[in-house]
Amino acid sequence: MTLKAVTLKEIERIFSITDAMGISREALVIPLRTESPGRLRLIKDGILEIVVDRDRNFEDWLTALEPAIRQLMDLPEPD
């Protein structure tokens, strides 16, 4: 399923991943518009911007989210 807009349902799914990683919701920006390509980036004050990829299947994108965040933020892999 590809998305044109991010709803609360998708945001909650993203939060389930970032919460488990110990990342505060206050440290996240999740735009409601999707883009092609999507992106992850650190913006001012260590805020993590998560832009959902419009052209990629959301479930596939979500599966790749945690490893991408770990790589971007130089976090260790889980035990």
Contacts in CASP RR format, 6 or more apart in sequence:
PFRMAT RR
TARGET T0000
AUTHOR 0000-0000-0000
METHOD contacts of the structure
MODEL  1
MTLKAVTLKEIERIFSITDAMGISREALVIPLRTESPGRLRLIKDGILEI
VVDRDRNFEDWLTALEPAIRQLMDLPEPD
1 57 0 8 1.000
1 58 0 8 1.000
1 59 0 8 1.000
2 54 0 8 1.000
2 55 0 8 1.000
2 56 0 8 1.000
2 57 0 8 1.000
2 58 0 8 1.000
3 10 0 8 1.000
3 34 0 8 1.000
3 52 0 8 1.000
3 54 0 8 1.000
3 58 0 8 1.000
4 34 0 8 1.000
4 54 0 8 1.000
5 32 0 8 1.000
5 33 0 8 1.000
5 34 0 8 1.000
6 30 0 8 1.000
6 31 0 8 1.000
6 32 0 8 1.000
6 33 0 8 1.000
6 34 0 8 1.000
6 52 0 8 1.000
7 32 0 8 1.000
10 52 0 8 1.000
10 58 0 8 1.000
11 30 0 8 1.000
13 62 0 8 1.000
14 28 0 8 1.000
14 30 0 8 1.000
14 50 0 8 1.000
14 52 0 8 1.000
14 62 0 8 1.000
14 65 0 8 1.000
15 25 0 8 1.000
15 28 0 8 1.000
17 62 0 8 1.000
17 65 0 8 1.000
17 66 0 8 1.000
17 69 0 8 1.000
18 25 0 8 1.000
18 28 0 8 1.000
18 48 0 8 1.000
18 69 0 8 1.000
19 25 0 8 1.000
21 66 0 8 1.000
21 69 0 8 1.000
21 70 0 8 1.000
21 75 0 8 1.000
23 48 0 8 1.000
23 69 0 8 1.000
27 46 0 8 1.000
27 47 0 8 1.000
27 48 0 8 1.000
28 47 0 8 1.000
28 48 0 8 1.000
28 49 0 8 1.000
28 50 0 8 1.000
29 43 0 8 1.000
29 47 0 8 1.000
29 48 0 8 1.000
29 49 0 8 1.000
29 50 0 8 1.000
30 49 0 8 1.000
30 50 0 8 1.000
30 51 0 8 1.000
30 52 0 8 1.000
31 49 0 8 1.000
31 51 0 8 1.000
34 51 0 8 1.000
34 52 0 8 1.000
34 53 0 8 1.000
34 54 0 8 1.000
35 51 0 8 1.000
35 52 0 8 1.000
35 53 0 8 1.000
35 54 0 8 1.000
36 53 0 8 1.000
36 54 0 8 1.000
36 55 0 8 1.000
37 53 0 8 1.000
37 55 0 8 1.000
37 56 0 8 1.000
38 51 0 8 1.000
38 52 0 8 1.000
38 53 0 8 1.000
38 54 0 8 1.000
38 56 0 8 1.000
39 49 0 8 1.000
39 51 0 8 1.000
40 48 0 8 1.000
40 49 0 8 1.000
40 50 0 8 1.000
40 51 0 8 1.000
40 65 0 8 1.000
40 68 0 8 1.000
40 69 0 8 1.000
40 72 0 8 1.000
41 48 0 8 1.000
41 49 0 8 1.000
41 72 0 8 1.000
42 48 0 8 1.000
42 49 0 8 1.000
42 72 0 8 1.000
42 73 0 8 1.000
43 49 0 8 1.000
48 69 0 8 1.000
48 72 0 8 1.000
48 73 0 8 1.000
50 65 0 8 1.000
52 58 0 8 1.000
52 61 0 8 1.000
53 61 0 8 1.000
69 75 0 8 1.000
70 76 0 8 1.000
70 77 0 8 1.000
END
